[in-house]
């Protein structure tokens, strides 16, 4: 099977390629004509013979210029040197420097082994990886496709084929072409299962990105099938108390959470906790994230319901009417087991030292703050948030990224205003949506300053109602 069709290149660039081909052909035709054009021939009258002209004297013969020496062929040592230079630049993440070095290594290999030799696969893949790092996805795709053609022609059973397909799949993921990525990852998985066995662990590097691509493309049923397959692989290859099997259980629990199968996820988290305790000390801090996951299931099931009970998964915009909300008719009571799990996690961390212990304590305190906030104990929640903030380093506090989980506001739940639930049977088409944009400062202790309306199309009374709701929430 030849993958000769480009998946990223646009029609405009193809037109340029055709144009370039046309120009090259014209130049070749011109080069075939004599460099010295012949003088034009003048036709003589029929009744008059042309006058004879003496032949011009022959010019003295000039010596021919010596032929230029042929460029010496590269050596294997030059090939190895080119690869070492490339690898040093690539490992240092100097990709602009690594690109010409990768191209040089590829050209040397072409000269030594031929344009279609298997020896060319590694230099082509190295160049493709460099282009991928430089975000030149169209050029990276071209090199990977050439590499695949060589492998399929020279050695279709080569173990390098799945890895090359995987590299091309990553290019398609980066180019946001998930369907093409799925084709590459799926083929890599299928080849590995055929060569190494249906439940071999060698397929895992290709199976994980395949599941992720399924999710991004919205193929939930396919992703669910492969997630279950992952757990089967772990069951057949690893003991129940091994880190690999426990990690597979944790992944399955997170997957069930993502599908809003909170009851199933909670049971899997409980099994993972039991296996972790059997594998080591009952105070093993590896339980902390498992306890947090189980508590999170309790909280989310309270907020959103569970898919097992027929509840719909949340919409992308939770502020839309009819989205996942905490209705006023719903009792504000959480299962006490969830808070007990978080308290247990904090107890495990009492003697934990180092950056890992600090990070786990910080994240668990934030989870407990979220739990208390959802339960309505705002003062106790604020205490937990403040304690978590104190555990952040100066660098983490200045960060807006994942190093600082308190940098950005997080929606815990949305309680519909009274006006929205006054007539719960009203159809969306019978309602008119208005917006109110507000801004407010928050200090480093989480205190909220004055709230101001910056933009709105609502009436003044509606703006005051929204302002009151925000004051109440904050």
N, C-alpha and C positions, 0 to 999 in steps of 0.2 A: 504493500500500500504506500503510495507516494503522497506526501503532504506538500505538494508544490504550490498550492494556491496561498497567497498571502492573506492573512486574516486582519491585519491592522492597516496596511497601506491603503491610502484613499485613492479614489479615481484620479485625482489631480496629479499625484506623484507617478501613477502608472503612465499617464499621458506624457510626462516629462521623460520617463524611461523610453517610450516609443520615439519621442522626438530625438533623444540622444542617440538612439540606434540609427535613425535616419541620417543624422549629421555624420555619424561615423561611416556610414556607407558612402555618402557623397565624398567624404575626404579620401576614402580608399579608391574610388573611381578616378578622382583627380590625380592621385599619386601615380596611377598607371600610365598617364599621358606623358609624352616626351618632355623633358625639362626645357629643351630648346625647340620652339615651334618652327616648322618648315616655312620658308619664304613663299609667298603666293606665286602661282604659276600664271604668266601672261600668255594668252592665246595669240599665235601669229596668223597673218592673212594666208589664204589657201594658195594664191598664185605667187607667192614669194617665199623662197626658202629662207630659213633663218641664217643669219651670218654666223660663221664659225668663230668662236672666241677661243683664244689660247687658254689652256688649263693653267690655273694659278699654281705658283710654286708650292710644294708641300712644306708646311711649317716644320721646323726642327722638332724631332720627337723629344717630349719631356718625360723625365722619369716618373713612374707611377708612385703615388704616395704610399708609404708603408701601411699595411693593414693594422688596424687597432687591435691590441691584444684582447682576447675574449675574457669576460669577467669570470674570475675563478668561482667554481661551485662552492657553496657553503659546506662546512664540515659538521659532524655530529657534535663536536665540542662547542661550535657556535650556536647550534640548536639548544644545547643544554644551558649555555650562558644566557641566551635570550629568554628561556623559561625562568631561570633564576632571577633575572632582572624584573621580569613581569611579576613573578610571585612576590617579590619584595615590595613592589609598588602596590600591588593589589592588597596584600595583607596589611599594609599601612593605610589602606583606604584612600590612596592617591589615585583615584580612578582615571583622571585626565592624563596622568603620566602613564598609567598602566595600559591605556588603550593602544597607543602606537607600539608599545612593547609586545602586546598580544598579537597585533597585526604582523609584526616582524617575525615572531615565533611561528605564526601560521604560514607565512610566505616561505620561510626556510624549510618547513616541513613539506610544503608543496613541491619545492625544488628537489628535495631529497627523496621523497616517497611517491610523488604524483598527486594529481588533483582529486583523485577518488580513493585514496588509500585509507584504510582504517586508522592509520597513524595520525590522520588529520582530524579525527573526531575530538580528541582532547584539546588541541589548540582552538578548534572552532567553538567548543563549549566554553573554553576560557574567555575567548573574545565575546561570546554572547553574554556571559555573566558580567563582564565589565560593562558592556553596553546597557544591560539591565540596571546595573548600579548607577549608570549615568542617565537613566530614564529615557534612553533612546530605544524605545520598545520595538519600533518597526525594524531597525537594524538588528536588534537582538533576535527578533523572530526570524529574519532572513538567515542568520548564522545557524540557529537551531534547526531550521528546516533543511538546510544543506547537510548538517550533521546526521539528521534522521535519514535522509536519502542515502547517504553513504552506508550507514549501518544496515539498512534494509536491503541494500544491494550486495554488500560484501559479507555481512554476518548477521542475518536476521535474528539469530538466537543469542546475540551478545547481551551480557548483563548491563551494558552501557545504554541500551535503548530505553529502559524504564527511567533511568536518571535523566536522560536527555528530554524525554517526554515531560518529565516533572519540571525541568527547567523552562520548557516552552509554556507549560501550564502556568507557571508563576508570571511569565511575561503577560499572558492573557488576563490573569487576575489583576495585575497592575494597570493594564489598559482597560479594565472594567468590561471585559468580554468573557463573562462567566460561563456561557454555554460552551465556548471553545475551550476554556480551561477545564471544564468537566470532561470533555472528550479526551484531553491529554491525560489527566489524572486517572480517569477510569481505565484507559488503555494500559497505563503503567501498572495499575493494580491487577488487571486481568493477566498481563504477561507474568507478573511475579507469582500470582496464585498458580498459574499453569506450570511454571518452572520450579517453584520452591514448595508448593503445597497450599491447599486451600486455607489453612489456618497458620501459615508461617508468619513470624514476626517481621520478616523482611519487607512485607507490604505496608507496614505502619507508616513509614515516611511519606507514602503516596496516598494512603487511605485517609489520614487526617485532613490534608488539604482538599481531598475530594469531598468530604463531608462539609467542610467550610464553604466550598463552592456551591454545593447543593443548597445550603442554607441561604447564601446570598442570592441565588437565583430563584428562591422560593419553592424549591422541590422538597418540601418537608417530608413527604412519604419516603423518598429516596434517602434523605438524610437520616431519618429514623431507622430505616432498615440497616444502614451501614453502622449506625451507633450500636445497634444490637449485635451486629457482627463483631464489632470491636470487643465487646464484653465476652463474646464466645471465644475470641482469640486469646484473651487473658485467661479465661477458665481452662483452656487446653494447654497453655504454656507455662503458667506460673502458679506456685502454691498460694492458697487463700490468704496467708498472712504476709506474703511478699509485698514489697513496696509497689511493684508493677501492677499486681492485681488490685491492691487498695486504690491506686491512682485510677485504674479503669472504673472502679466502683464510684469514685468521686466524680469522674467525668459523666458517667451515666446519671448520677443524681442531678448534676447541673443541667444535663439535657432534659430530664423530666421536668425540672423547674421551668426551663425555657418554654416547654410545651404546656405549662400551667397544670401539670399533673403533680400537684403539691403533695397529695397523700402518698403516691408512689415514691416521690423523691424523698419524702421524710423517712420512709421505711429503708430506702437504700442508704441514706445518711446514717441511720441507726446501725445498719449492718457494717458499714465502714468503721464506725466508732468501735464496735465490738471486735472487729478484726484487728484494729490498731492496738487495742488493749491486750489482746491475746499475743500480738507480735512483740510487745515490749512491756514497759512499765505502765501501770494504770494512770500515771501522771504524765504520760508522754504528751508533749505539747503539740504533736502532730494531730491530736484530736481537736485542737482549737478551731481550725477552719471547718472541720466536720460539724462541730457543735454549732458554729455560726450558721452553717448551711441549713441545719435542721431547724434552728430558730427562725431563720428567714422564711422557711416554708410555712411555719405557723402564722407569721405576720402577713405574708402575701395571700395565703388562703383566706385569712380574715378580711383583707382588703378587697380582693378580687374574686373570691370563690375559687373553686377548683374545676378543671376540665372534666374530672371524674363525675362531678355533679351536674354537668351540662352547662357550666358557666362559660361565657365567651371570653376569649383572650382579649387583653386590652388593645384599644385602637392606638394608632400612632400618636394622636393628639388627645391626651387625657382630659383636656378642657372642653372638648366637644360635648354637647348635651347627649346623654345616653351612653357616654364612655364609662370607663371603670371609675366609679366614685364610691365614696362612703356616704350612703344615703342617711338621712336623719332618722328614718325608721329602723335602721340597723343598730343594734345595741353596741355601745362603746365598751366592749369587754373582750379582751384578748385571752387566749389560753395561757394560763400561768406557767405551763411547762416551757414555753418559749423563753420567758425571762429566766427561769431556773437554768436553762441550758447556757445562757450567756453568763450568768453568775458563775456557773461551773467552769466555763472557759477562763474567766478572770482569775478564779482560784488556782487553776493550773499554771497561770502566768506569774504568780506571786514571786517566785524565785527565778524566773527566766531572765537571763542577762544578755547583753549584746544587742546589736541592731535588730535582729530577728525578733527577740522577745519584746523590744520596745514597739516595733511595728505591729505585732500581733495584739499587744495590749491596746495600742491606739485604735486599731480597726475594730476591736471588740467593744471598746467604750463607745465608739460612734454607733455601732449596731445597737447597743443598749440604749443610747440616747434616742435613736430612731424608734425603738420599741416603746419607750416611755412617752415619746411625743405622740405617736399614733394612739396610745392609750389615754392621752389627755393629761398626763403629769408633766406639764411643760417646764416647771421649775427644776424637777429632778433631771429631766432631759438636758436642760441647759448646763447643769453641773457636769454631766458626763461629757458634753461637747467641750466645755472649757478645760476639763482635765485632759482630754485627747489633744486639744490644741497645745497644751503645755508640753506634751511629749514630742511635738514637731521640732525639728532643728530650725535654725535661722534660715538655712538654704531652702528647706521644705516650705516654710511659711511664705517665702517670697515667690514660690513656684505657682504657676497656674495649671500645671499638668497633674498626672496621676500621683506624683510624689506628695501632693497636698490634697487629700480627699475632702478637705473643708474649704477649698478655694472657690468652688462653684456651688450654687444652691441646688438641692436635689429635691424633686417632688416625691414626697412620701405618700400622700394621698390627696384627693381633691374632694372637698365637701361642697356639694352644689348649693348655691345660695337659695334662700327661701323662694325667691321669684321663679327660680327654675323648676322647683318641685311643687309649686302651687297647683299646677295642672299637669301632673305627670303623664296624662293621656294625650296631651297636645302633640300633634304631628310636627316634625321639623319644618315642613313647608309652611306651616301656619305661624311660625315664629320668626322674629326679626332679630338678627344678631347685631350687637353694638360692641365697640371696643373701647377700653380705657387703658392708656399707657401711663405708668407711674414710675417714679424713681425714688430711691431712698438710700442713704449711706448706711454702711454696716462697719462698726469699729472692730478692732482685733479681738475683742471679747464677745463678739456676736451681738452687740447692742444695736438696735435699729434707730436711726434718727428720723427727722421729719420726712413724711411721705408727701410727694408733690405729683400732681397730674401734669404730664408733659404733652399729651395729645389724646383726643377723644372725639368720637362722633355721637356720644350719648348725651342725654339731657343732664342738667345740673343735678337733679334729684337722683338720677341713676349713678352719676359719678360719686355722689356722697354715699350712696349705698355700697358701691364697690370699695370706696375708701374705708368705710366702716368694716367691711369684710376683711380687708387687708390688715387693718389695725388689729382686729380680733385674731387673725391667723399668726401675726408676728408678735 
